[in-house]
Amino acid sequence: MAAEARRDVFQAIADPTRREILGMIAFEPMNLNAIADKFDISRPAVSNHIKILTQCGMVVIKQQGRERYCEAKLDALGDVSTWIDQYRQLWMERFDSLDKYINKIQHKNQPK
């Protein structure tokens, strides 16, 4: 059997259902059934999303009696923020450059 590829935070947030699950459990842990009840997809499909989130390190499942609770671990979102910041800086530089160009053209075309 081939080894499963390592999952990362980008895979976790790539799917809208997983993002919604993270949003639901970001403030308080929820049990698997409560999470599944919020979706119009099968429980196995929700479980698969939870499994992926767990493999990505975004969710930890804790046993409390008979119930299994999903708790969000959002530290990994720092990786996403870092990745986005590099492009934010690039675009800010481009917008600054465009602003300077527009101002130069406007100044040049003003009546004397």
C-alpha positions in Angstrom: 0.0 0.0 0.0 1.4 3.4 -1.0 2.1 5.8 1.8 -0.4 8.7 2.0 1.0 12.1 1.1 1.6 14.4 4.0 -1.3 16.8 4.4 -0.9 20.5 5.2 -3.0 23.5 6.3 -3.6 24.5 2.7 -5.4 21.2 2.0 -7.4 21.8 5.2 -8.7 25.1 4.1 -9.1 24.3 0.4 -12.6 22.8 1.0 -15.5 25.0 2.0 -17.0 22.3 4.2 -13.7 22.0 6.1 -13.6 25.7 6.5 -17.1 25.7 7.9 -16.3 22.9 10.3 -13.3 24.9 11.5 -15.5 28.0 12.0 -18.0 25.9 14.0 -15.4 24.5 16.4 -13.1 27.5 16.6 -14.8 28.8 19.7 -15.9 25.6 21.4 -15.3 21.9 20.8 -18.3 20.0 19.4 -19.0 16.3 19.2 -18.9 14.6 15.9 -22.7 14.1 15.8 -23.4 17.8 16.4 -21.1 18.7 13.6 -22.6 16.2 11.2 -26.1 17.5 12.0 -25.2 20.9 10.6 -24.6 19.6 7.1 -26.7 18.1 4.3 -24.0 15.5 3.5 -23.6 12.0 4.9 -22.0 11.4 8.3 -19.2 9.4 6.6 -18.5 12.4 4.4 -18.3 14.7 7.5 -16.1 12.1 9.2 -13.8 12.1 6.2 -13.5 15.9 6.4 -12.7 15.6 10.1 -10.1 13.0 9.3 -8.4 15.3 6.8 -8.5 18.2 9.3 -6.9 15.9 11.9 -4.2 14.8 9.5 -3.5 18.5 8.8 -3.1 19.2 12.5 -6.1 21.6 12.5 -8.3 19.4 14.7 -7.7 17.3 17.7 -10.3 14.7 18.8 -10.7 14.2 22.5 -12.7 11.5 24.1 -15.0 12.5 26.9 -16.9 9.6 28.2 -18.7 8.0 25.2 -18.4 11.2 23.1 -15.6 12.3 20.8 -15.2 16.0 20.7 -13.4 17.9 17.9 -11.3 20.8 19.1 -9.8 23.3 16.6 -6.0 23.9 16.6 -5.6 27.1 14.5 -1.9 27.7 15.1 -1.2 26.3 11.6 -3.1 29.2 10.0 0.0 31.2 10.7 1.6 29.4 7.8 -1.3 30.7 5.6 -0.9 34.2 6.9 2.9 34.1 6.2 2.3 32.9 2.7 -0.3 35.6 2.0 1.8 38.3 3.5 4.5 37.8 0.9 2.0 38.5 -1.9 0.4 41.3 0.1 3.8 43.1 0.2 4.3 42.5 -3.6 0.8 43.9 -4.4 1.2 46.9 -2.1 4.5 47.7 -3.9 2.8 47.4 -7.3 -0.1 49.6 -6.1 2.3 52.2 -4.8 4.1 52.2 -8.1 0.8 52.6 -10.0 -0.3 55.5 -7.7 3.0 57.3 -8.4 2.5 56.8 -12.2 -1.1 58.0 -12.1 -0.1 61.1 -10.1 2.7 61.8 -12.5 0.4 61.6 -15.5 -2.3 63.7 -13.8 0.3 66.4 -12.9 1.7 66.3 -16.4 -1.8 66.8 -18.0 -2.9 69.6 -15.7 -3.5 72.9 -17.5 -0.7 75.5 -16.9 
